[in-house]
Amino acid sequence: MAEKEKKVVKRPNAIARFYRETIGELRKVHWPTRQEAWHLTRIVLAVVVVMAIFLGSIDAIGAWLIGLALGV
């Protein structure tokens, strides 16, 4: 009878384990304050605008040079 009552070790559900580990990792994250988030957002927007102007200029100059080369 003792053999029938062996303790069965269940493997944890993969989805439940993933959820628990994700929550654990999110608790370790340093979340920025509202002021820090707004400051970083402004930096990102500024970099995006500068890069858009830079890449647009490179594209326009390249198109102009190709137009000169092809005589269009």
NUPA-820243 format. One line per field, with one value per residue (C-alpha): residue number from 0; chain; x, y, z. Coordinates in steps of 0.02 Angstrom, whole numbers. Each point is the difference from the previous one (the first is absolute). Layout:
BEGIN
num: NUM, ...;
cadena: A, ...;
c1: X, ...;
c2: Y, ...;
c3: Z, ...;
//
This chain:
BEGIN
num: 0, 1, 2, 3, 4, 5, 6, 7, 8, 9, 10, 11, 12, 13, 14, 15, 16, 17, 18, 19, 20, 21, 22, 23, 24, 25, 26, 27, 28, 29, 30, 31, 32, 33, 34, 35, 36, 37, 38, 39, 40, 41, 42, 43, 44, 45, 46, 47, 48, 49, 50, 51, 52, 53, 54, 55, 56, 57, 58, 59, 60, 61, 62, 63, 64, 65, 66, 67, 68, 69, 70, 71;
cadena: A, A, A, A, A, A, A, A, A, A, A, A, A, A, A, A, A, A, A, A, A, A, A, A, A, A, A, A, A, A, A, A, A, A, A, A, A, A, A, A, A, A, A, A, A, A, A, A, A, A, A, A, A, A, A, A, A, A, A, A, A, A, A, A, A, A, A, A, A, A, A, A;
c1: 0, 146, 60, -168, 6, 164, 8, -27, 104, -93, 97, -58, -106, 111, -122, -18, 189, 24, -128, 83, 174, -62, -80, 160, 106, -119, 19, 188, -22, 43, -153, 33, -93, -122, 132, 136, -117, -47, 183, 50, -150, 56, 176, -68, -112, 145, 113, -138, -25, 187, 21, -151, 75, 172, -65, -119, 146, 109, -143, -31, 186, 13, -152, 70, 170, -82, -106, 158, 88, -147, -33, -179;
c2: 0, 120, -14, 58, 157, 63, 186, 55, 153, 106, 107, 179, 59, 90, 144, 24, -6, 127, 116, -14, 31, 148, 81, -31, 84, 148, 31, 20, 135, 179, 92, 183, 139, 104, 138, -121, -79, 171, 53, -161, 16, 175, -65, -139, 120, 120, -139, -63, 175, 27, -170, 30, 165, -79, -151, 109, 113, -147, -69, 169, 24, -178, 25, 165, -81, -146, 124, 94, -163, -59, 172, 6;
c3: 0, 36, -178, -69, 107, -72, -12, -180, -43, -125, -120, 5, -143, -126, -21, 188, 21, -140, 82, 172, -71, -102, 152, 98, -134, -14, 186, -26, -134, 44, -62, -44, 84, -103, -13, -57, -128, -72, -8, -91, -118, -50, -34, -110, -96, -28, -64, -116, -73, -24, -83, -113, -58, -24, -98, -102, -46, -50, -106, -84, -38, -67, -111, -64, -38, -91, -97, -52, -48, -106, -74, 59;
//
